[in-house]
């Protein structure tokens, strides 16, 4: 089964945002924890000030995933950017 997802990255700041990595996890619930399975990683695109960028993602699973969650964790390579941003969405 192929799972498709999309994530909107929004830069509400006054400078270009970059230096982020997006890690994708498969989870039984909407909370990221050590029991979740990493299913993909990719660098985030640069996002100009006051703009948004859509990032598409897909992965294939040999097991049923309906009812599970896809979690995206956006991590900065610069600690001054603050904590990770984590979002989750249900897989129909």
Order of alpha helices (4+ residues) and beta strands (2+ residues): beta-beta-beta-beta-beta-beta
